[in-house]
């Protein structure tokens, strides 16, 4: 009987010493959200036809390979201060020479922020500036952002 009571006591102590599992419900490191608009009518969203997107030195992002869409969500490098993306609009004629290219450079200062024990750290991006070469993107706004710390709305409007 004493052995049973001792066994139950030890089991009770073992389980009562455990902490409850934490569940991370907060968002992780935010991505950059770009929304495409018509350059002739800046209030109207405009799809980009057959666009492909890839980061400098990387393969094309699988979900952005020759697709038609009005916005994209792209990650920024957390261990760097600059990310370069290439955008290609495929020609309707199928002629490779008619494809249009654009390079967008995003510069920022990454900052690791402690979220919680279960979530760990996330990175926010401060002092964000965006530049573009003279490709098919006519303009974008804003060219500078104070911070990217959430994914609730588009961060940059691109006019084409």
RAVENCOR-V731210 format. One record per residue. RES is the residue in one letter. PSI is psi in degrees with one decimal (999 if undefined). Layout:
# RAVENCOR-V731210
RES:PSI
RES:PSI
This chain:
# RAVENCOR-V731210
X:-42.4
X:-34.4
X:-39.7
X:-43.6
X:-42.1
X:-41.7
X:-46.6
X:-40.5
X:-44.3
X:-41.7
X:-43.9
X:-43.0
X:-40.1
X:-44.1
X:-29.2
X:-18.6
X:-15.9
X:145.4
X:153.9
X:151.7
X:132.5
X:140.3
X:128.4
X:109.6
X:-5.2
X:153.6
X:155.6
X:-161.2
X:126.9
X:151.5
X:163.7
X:128.4
X:122.5
X:134.0
X:134.3
X:135.0
X:159.7
X:126.0
X:-24.0
X:-22.4
X:84.7
X:-13.2
X:-6.5
X:127.0
X:137.8
X:126.6
X:148.6
X:123.8
X:132.3
X:52.4
X:144.8
X:144.1
X:135.7
X:151.0
X:155.0
X:124.7
X:8.4
X:169.5
X:165.0
X:137.6
X:124.2
X:-41.1
X:-6.6
X:53.1
X:104.0
X:54.3
X:160.5
X:125.2
X:165.8
X:-3.0
X:156.1
X:155.3
X:115.5
X:142.5
X:155.2
X:149.8
X:124.3
X:-19.6
X:23.0
X:173.0
X:6.2
X:140.1
X:133.1
X:127.3
X:145.6
X:135.6
X:134.1
X:126.8
X:118.2
X:143.4
X:145.5
X:-23.8
X:-16.7
X:-2.6
X:119.4
X:-32.9
X:-21.1
X:-2.3
X:147.4
X:136.6
X:152.8
X:139.9
X:127.9
X:128.0
X:127.1
X:120.6
X:144.3
X:171.4
X:109.7
X:144.6
X:122.9
X:129.2
X:128.8
X:126.9
X:-58.4
X:173.8
X:-40.1
X:-32.7
X:-28.1
X:-134.6
X:153.0
X:160.8
X:131.4
X:156.5
X:119.1
X:159.5
X:53.7
X:130.2
X:144.2
X:133.4
X:157.6
X:146.3
X:-177.7
X:63.2
X:-144.5
X:-13.7
X:120.9
X:-39.8
X:172.3
X:159.8
X:140.0
X:161.7
X:-14.8
X:143.3
X:147.6
X:-49.2
X:152.6
X:107.7
X:5.8
X:173.9
X:40.8
X:-20.2
X:168.2
X:138.7
X:-36.1
X:138.5
X:125.5
X:127.2
X:128.3
X:999
